[in-house]
Structure formats: structure tokens, C-alpha cells
Amino acid sequence: MDEQKEIPFRYAHGLLKVDCASKSWNDIQVRYFEKYPGPGKAYADMSSERSTLVVCLEQRGGHCEARLDLKVPTERKRYDAGFAVWVPANRTVWGYSEKARLVRDVRLVFDPNRLPEILGDDVDGKRLQTPIPITYDDRVTQCAHLLADACIEPVESDRLYGESLTTALLAAYWTNPDRHSKKRRTGGLSSWQLRQTLGYLEANFAADVSLAKLAALTGLSQSQFSRAFHASAGVAPYQWTLQARVRKAQELLAKADQPISAVAIEVGFADQSHFTKVFRRQVGVTPKKWQRDRKIIEVPDEGPTVDRVRSAGL
């Protein structure tokens, strides 16, 4: 993880060290922070030129919260980590901690004008201009933890995976409860949408497929498409792609004695290590062992030798 030599906030007090790792998916900058406050109180302005959604993952040794007024604690019923904070562009919201030794969070920095493209009519536009200091939602927290892992170990994920996670987190946070039961699409893709999507994925499973492209093929928002595809296919789009890559890899490994590294690149993985990890997760063994076992199974039966025939008196 990249270490920040300077505290990367507009104004900060009491922070001894801040480590950061970042990735960008779907024009959304995802930044994972590990902050080490000094003794006593520490605080920082979380605002930036673009709007930011912050999810607190962990507080160790003390407590932390978001405050609209630095001197006034935010009213809350829960004091554990896992809360989300909405910070509109250039609107000061304080990240405050007291007696904490470590605070970990994930921040999604983006242009909120893109939310309709990502979420469709699920977005609650009335909330976009107002800071929201503390909201708890287990779905948001779960997605944030997965995004943190993807920032720390980026080789574990690809574009479609990161875009799916950011879309899921934003959908969980911004879904308008009043519209949820009436307008939210819960069914699967229509026959033509599924045919169009699968045809594109089968032709491009080894490429850098984007969620925006898949959604555009069906005329849905990215959030609507993700839900509908899962309902139809039983897996998320990025999982379907990984399964297709592994199936193709098995074909290549069975046909010729190709190096594992060459097969990994041909089916769309960045390196052999990532390919091996995904292959073993899906198949149960490493590609090398699968290839070796396949050869043993397919050795032809040459029948009895001449010596054995003679000794049998035939």
C-alpha cells in the first residue's frame, strides 16, 4: 500500500500518519485509508472538489464519527464502525476521532451527475446536496470491505469486478425507500436482453469488459442490469466472465502442453498467479495439477504386450 508523506486532507489535526491505496472504476476514484491518530483528539476536513461517500470500516482503541460542526457531536444511537458519510462537493464535514489508535475507511469520490446513468431512477436526488453525517447499512459496509480488499490487492480483481462493487455500494446507499417497492426492477433480463448480453460476453470474455457497455446493450442502468443479469444467470456478470475464462483455459490445457503462463494471458488474466488462484477456487485444483491429471486419464490403453500374449499360449 502506498504511504502518504503528507496528510491528504484539506485541513487536519492530530493525525500522525496516513496510508492510502487507490483504484479507479467507472470514473469513480476508490481510496482506502489507514489513519493513525495521535493521543487525544484528531480531526480532518473530508471534503474535496468532488462529492465523496465515506464508509468507516474500523475504529481501534477509541471512537470516531462524522460531524457537521467540529465542536458539536453528532446525535447517534450506535457508536460502532460501519457507518457511511455523504459529503457533497466543497461542503465541509469533519472526520473526528478521540483516543483512537487506528481508523480505517473507504472513500468513493465521483461526480454525482453520473448517478442516474449508474442507478437509473433508484437514486434519491433530494439527498445529493445535503451532507449526511452517519448512516448504517450492512449492504454498504459489506461492499466497502470488498472494495478495500480490491485496493490493497488489485491483482485479485478486474474492471468488471470493481465496477460491480461500486455500483452495488452506491445502489445500496442511494436507493429511495419510497420507490423501492414500486419501481425497482426485480425480474431478470428479457430473452433478447439475455441473448444480446451472453453473445457479447462469449465473444469478449477475455477482454476488459465494462459494466457500462453491458448495461447499454440492454437499455438499463448499470444497477438495474446487474440485478437483472444475476436473476437470469444465477451469478454476477464478473463471476460469469471468470467461469468462461476457466472453461476456455481447460480447453487449452487439455489440447496441448502449453505453459500455464501463456494460457493465463490468452484467457484474459493479468498474470499466472491470479489465474491459478481463480482456477483453483473454481475447479478445486491448480491448473498444473489439472493438466497433469488429465494426461494420466487420457493415456490410451495399448492392450497386452506381445510377450504376455506368448506366455499365455495364444
C-alpha positions as CSV (number, residue, x, y, z in Angstrom):
1,M,0.0,0.0,0.0
2,D,1.3,3.5,-0.9
3,E,2.4,5.5,2.1
4,Q,1.4,9.2,2.1
5,K,4.2,11.5,3.3
6,E,1.7,14.4,3.7
7,I,-1.8,14.2,5.2
8,P,-4.1,14.1,2.1
9,F,-6.9,16.3,3.6
10,R,-7.8,19.9,3.3
11,Y,-7.3,20.5,7.0
12,A,-6.2,18.0,9.6
13,H,-5.1,18.0,13.2
14,G,-3.7,15.2,15.4
15,L,-3.0,12.7,12.6
16,L,0.4,11.2,12.9
17,K,0.4,9.1,9.7
18,V,-2.0,8.2,6.9
19,D,-1.5,5.3,4.5
20,C,-3.5,5.1,1.3
21,A,-4.2,2.8,-1.6
22,S,-6.5,3.7,-4.5
23,K,-8.1,2.4,-7.7
24,S,-10.5,3.9,-10.2
25,W,-13.5,2.1,-11.7
26,N,-16.3,3.6,-13.7
27,D,-14.8,7.1,-13.3
28,I,-15.2,6.7,-9.5
29,Q,-12.0,7.0,-7.5
30,V,-11.9,4.5,-4.7
31,R,-9.5,5.3,-1.9
32,Y,-8.7,3.1,1.0
33,F,-7.2,4.9,4.1
34,E,-5.5,3.7,7.2
35,K,-5.2,6.7,9.6
36,Y,-3.1,6.7,12.8
37,P,-4.2,9.5,15.2
38,G,-2.1,10.8,18.0
39,P,-3.2,10.8,21.7
40,G,-6.4,12.6,22.4
41,K,-8.5,14.3,19.7
42,A,-7.9,14.2,15.9
43,Y,-9.9,15.6,13.0
44,A,-9.8,16.3,9.3
45,D,-12.0,18.0,6.7
46,M,-13.3,15.2,4.4
47,S,-14.5,17.5,1.6
48,S,-12.9,17.8,-1.8
49,E,-13.7,19.3,-5.2
50,R,-16.0,16.3,-6.0
51,S,-18.6,14.6,-3.9
52,T,-17.5,11.8,-1.6
53,L,-19.1,8.8,0.1
54,V,-17.1,7.7,3.1
55,V,-17.5,4.3,4.8
56,C,-15.8,3.8,8.2
57,L,-14.6,0.2,8.3
58,E,-12.8,0.0,11.7
59,Q,-12.0,2.1,14.8
60,R,-9.5,0.7,17.2
61,G,-8.9,1.9,20.7
62,G,-11.4,4.8,20.8
63,H,-14.3,6.0,18.7
64,C,-14.7,8.1,15.5
65,E,-17.6,9.9,13.9
66,A,-18.5,12.5,11.3
67,R,-19.5,16.0,12.4
68,L,-21.1,18.9,10.6
69,D,-19.9,21.2,13.3
70,L,-16.5,20.3,14.7
71,K,-17.5,21.3,18.3
72,V,-20.9,19.5,18.3
73,P,-21.1,15.7,18.4
74,T,-23.5,14.1,16.0
75,E,-26.6,12.5,17.6
76,R,-26.5,8.8,17.2
77,K,-27.7,5.6,18.8
78,R,-24.8,3.4,17.7
79,Y,-21.1,4.1,18.2
80,D,-19.6,1.2,16.3
81,A,-17.8,1.4,13.0
82,G,-19.6,0.5,9.8
83,F,-21.3,3.9,9.2
84,A,-21.4,5.8,5.9
85,V,-21.0,9.6,5.5
86,W,-22.1,11.6,2.5
87,V,-20.0,14.7,1.7
88,P,-21.2,16.9,-1.2
89,A,-18.6,18.7,-3.2
90,N,-16.9,21.5,-1.2
91,R,-19.2,21.1,1.8
92,T,-17.2,20.7,5.0
93,V,-17.8,17.6,7.0
94,W,-15.4,16.7,9.8
95,G,-14.0,13.3,10.4
96,Y,-13.4,13.3,14.2
97,S,-11.8,10.7,16.4
98,E,-10.9,10.6,20.1
99,K,-8.4,8.2,21.7
100,A,-8.4,6.0,18.6
101,R,-5.2,4.3,17.6
102,L,-6.3,3.4,14.1
103,V,-9.2,4.3,11.8
104,R,-9.8,2.6,8.5
105,D,-12.2,3.8,5.8
106,V,-13.0,3.6,2.1
107,R,-13.9,6.7,0.1
108,L,-15.7,6.9,-3.2
109,V,-15.0,10.2,-4.9
110,F,-17.1,11.0,-8.0
111,D,-19.4,13.4,-9.9
112,P,-23.0,12.8,-8.6
113,N,-24.4,13.8,-12.0
114,R,-23.4,10.3,-13.2
115,L,-25.6,8.6,-10.6
116,P,-28.7,8.4,-12.9
117,E,-26.6,6.6,-15.5
118,I,-25.4,4.1,-12.8
119,L,-28.5,3.8,-10.8
120,G,-31.4,4.9,-13.1
121,D,-34.5,6.0,-11.2
122,D,-33.3,4.4,-8.0
123,V,-31.3,7.5,-7.0
124,D,-32.9,9.8,-4.4
125,G,-31.9,13.1,-5.9
126,K,-33.2,15.2,-2.9
127,R,-30.3,13.9,-0.7
128,L,-27.5,14.8,-3.1
129,Q,-26.9,18.4,-1.9
130,T,-27.2,17.8,1.8
131,P,-24.4,16.4,4.0
132,I,-25.4,13.2,5.8
133,P,-23.1,12.5,8.7
134,I,-23.9,9.0,9.8
135,T,-25.9,6.2,8.2
136,Y,-25.7,2.5,8.9
137,D,-26.4,-0.1,6.2
138,D,-24.9,-3.6,6.3
139,R,-25.0,-3.8,2.5
140,V,-23.0,-0.7,2.1
141,T,-20.4,-1.8,4.7
142,Q,-20.0,-5.3,3.1
143,C,-19.3,-3.7,-0.3
144,A,-16.9,-1.2,1.2
145,H,-14.9,-4.1,2.8
146,L,-14.6,-5.8,-0.5
147,L,-13.5,-2.6,-2.2
148,A,-10.8,-2.1,0.4
149,D,-9.5,-5.6,-0.3
150,A,-9.5,-4.8,-4.0
151,C,-7.5,-1.6,-3.4
152,I,-4.9,-3.4,-1.2
153,E,-4.6,-6.4,-3.6
154,P,-5.6,-5.1,-7.0
155,V,-4.5,-8.3,-8.8
156,E,-7.4,-10.0,-7.3
157,S,-9.9,-8.1,-9.2
158,D,-10.5,-6.7,-12.7
159,R,-12.5,-3.9,-14.2
160,L,-15.9,-5.6,-14.2
161,Y,-15.5,-6.7,-10.6
162,G,-14.6,-3.2,-9.3
163,E,-17.4,-1.6,-11.3
164,S,-19.9,-4.1,-10.0
165,L,-18.9,-3.4,-6.4
166,T,-19.0,0.3,-6.7
167,T,-22.4,0.1,-8.4
168,A,-23.7,-2.2,-5.7
169,L,-22.5,0.1,-2.9
170,L,-24.0,3.2,-4.5
171,A,-27.3,1.4,-5.1
172,A,-27.5,0.3,-1.5
173,Y,-26.8,3.8,-0.2
174,W,-28.9,5.9,-2.6
175,T,-31.9,3.7,-3.2
176,N,-35.0,5.7,-2.4
177,P,-37.1,3.7,0.0
178,D,-40.3,5.2,-1.3
179,R,-39.6,3.9,-4.8
180,H,-38.1,0.5,-3.7
181,S,-41.3,-1.5,-3.7
182,K,-43.0,0.2,-6.7
183,K,-40.4,0.9,-9.4
184,R,-37.3,-1.1,-8.6
185,R,-36.7,-3.8,-11.2
186,T,-36.5,-7.2,-9.6
187,G,-37.1,-9.6,-12.5
188,G,-34.5,-11.0,-14.9
189,L,-33.4,-9.9,-18.3
190,S,-35.8,-10.4,-21.2
191,S,-35.0,-13.1,-23.8
192,W,-33.5,-10.6,-26.2
193,Q,-31.5,-8.8,-23.5
194,L,-30.1,-12.1,-22.2
195,R,-29.2,-13.2,-25.7
196,Q,-27.5,-9.9,-26.5
197,T,-25.6,-9.9,-23.3
198,L,-24.4,-13.5,-23.4
199,G,-23.4,-13.2,-27.1
200,Y,-21.2,-10.2,-26.2
201,L,-19.7,-11.8,-23.1
202,E,-18.9,-15.1,-25.0
203,A,-17.1,-13.1,-27.7
204,N,-15.3,-10.8,-25.3
205,F,-14.8,-12.8,-22.1
206,A,-11.0,-12.4,-22.3
207,A,-11.2,-8.6,-22.8
208,D,-11.6,-5.7,-20.4
209,V,-15.4,-5.7,-20.4
210,S,-17.1,-2.7,-18.7
211,L,-20.4,-2.8,-16.8
212,A,-21.4,0.4,-18.6
213,K,-21.1,-1.4,-22.0
214,L,-23.2,-4.4,-20.8
215,A,-25.9,-2.1,-19.4
216,A,-26.0,-0.1,-22.7
217,L,-26.6,-3.3,-24.7
218,T,-29.8,-3.8,-22.7
219,G,-31.0,-0.3,-22.3
220,L,-30.8,-0.5,-18.5
221,S,-28.9,1.4,-15.8
222,Q,-25.8,-0.4,-14.5
223,S,-27.5,-1.2,-11.2
224,Q,-30.7,-2.5,-12.9
225,F,-28.6,-4.6,-15.3
226,S,-26.5,-6.1,-12.5
227,R,-29.7,-7.2,-10.6
228,A,-31.4,-8.5,-13.7
229,F,-28.4,-10.4,-15.0
230,H,-27.9,-12.1,-11.6
231,A,-31.6,-13.1,-11.6
232,S,-31.3,-14.6,-15.1
233,A,-27.9,-16.2,-14.9
234,G,-27.6,-17.0,-11.2
235,V,-24.2,-15.2,-10.9
236,A,-22.9,-11.7,-11.2
237,P,-21.5,-10.6,-14.6
238,Y,-17.9,-10.7,-13.4
239,Q,-18.4,-14.2,-12.0
240,W,-19.8,-15.4,-15.3
241,T,-16.8,-14.0,-17.1
242,L,-14.4,-15.7,-14.7
243,Q,-16.2,-19.0,-15.3
244,A,-16.0,-18.6,-19.0
245,R,-12.2,-17.9,-18.8
246,V,-11.7,-21.0,-16.7
247,R,-13.7,-23.1,-19.2
248,K,-11.6,-21.9,-22.1
249,A,-8.4,-22.4,-20.1
250,Q,-9.4,-26.1,-19.5
251,E,-9.8,-26.5,-23.3
252,L,-6.4,-25.1,-24.0
253,L,-4.7,-27.1,-21.2
254,A,-6.3,-30.3,-22.5
255,K,-5.3,-29.8,-26.1
256,A,-1.7,-29.0,-25.9
257,D,1.2,-28.8,-23.5
258,Q,1.1,-25.0,-23.3
259,P,2.8,-23.2,-20.5
260,I,0.4,-22.2,-17.7
261,S,1.5,-18.5,-18.0
262,A,0.7,-18.4,-21.7
263,V,-2.8,-19.9,-21.1
264,A,-3.4,-17.4,-18.3
265,I,-2.7,-14.4,-20.7
266,E,-4.7,-15.9,-23.5
267,V,-7.9,-16.2,-21.5
268,G,-7.6,-12.7,-20.0
269,F,-5.8,-12.9,-16.7
270,A,-3.1,-10.4,-15.8
271,D,-0.7,-13.0,-14.6
272,Q,-0.3,-16.7,-13.8
273,S,-0.7,-16.1,-10.0
274,H,-4.2,-14.6,-10.4
275,F,-5.2,-17.3,-12.9
276,T,-4.0,-20.1,-10.6
277,K,-5.9,-18.7,-7.7
278,V,-9.2,-18.3,-9.7
279,F,-8.8,-21.7,-11.4
280,R,-8.2,-23.5,-8.1
281,R,-11.2,-21.7,-6.5
282,Q,-13.5,-22.9,-9.3
283,V,-12.1,-26.3,-10.2
284,G,-10.6,-27.4,-6.8
285,V,-7.0,-28.0,-8.1
286,T,-4.3,-25.9,-9.7
287,P,-4.1,-25.6,-13.5
288,K,-0.8,-27.6,-13.4
289,K,-2.3,-30.5,-11.5
290,W,-5.5,-30.4,-13.6
291,Q,-3.4,-30.6,-16.8
292,R,-1.2,-33.4,-15.4
293,D,-4.2,-35.5,-14.1
294,R,-5.9,-35.0,-17.5
295,K,-2.9,-36.5,-19.3
296,I,-2.9,-39.5,-17.0
297,I,-6.6,-40.2,-17.6
298,E,-6.3,-39.9,-21.4
299,V,-3.3,-42.2,-21.8
300,P,-4.6,-44.8,-24.3
301,D,-4.8,-48.5,-23.3
302,E,-2.3,-50.2,-25.5
303,G,-3.6,-53.7,-24.7
304,P,-1.5,-56.8,-23.8
305,T,2.1,-56.8,-24.9
306,V,3.5,-59.5,-27.3
307,D,5.4,-61.2,-24.5
308,R,2.3,-61.5,-22.4
309,V,0.4,-63.0,-25.4
310,R,3.1,-65.6,-26.0
311,S,3.3,-66.5,-22.3
312,A,-0.4,-67.1,-22.3
313,G,0.0,-69.6,-25.2
314,L,-2.2,-67.5,-27.6
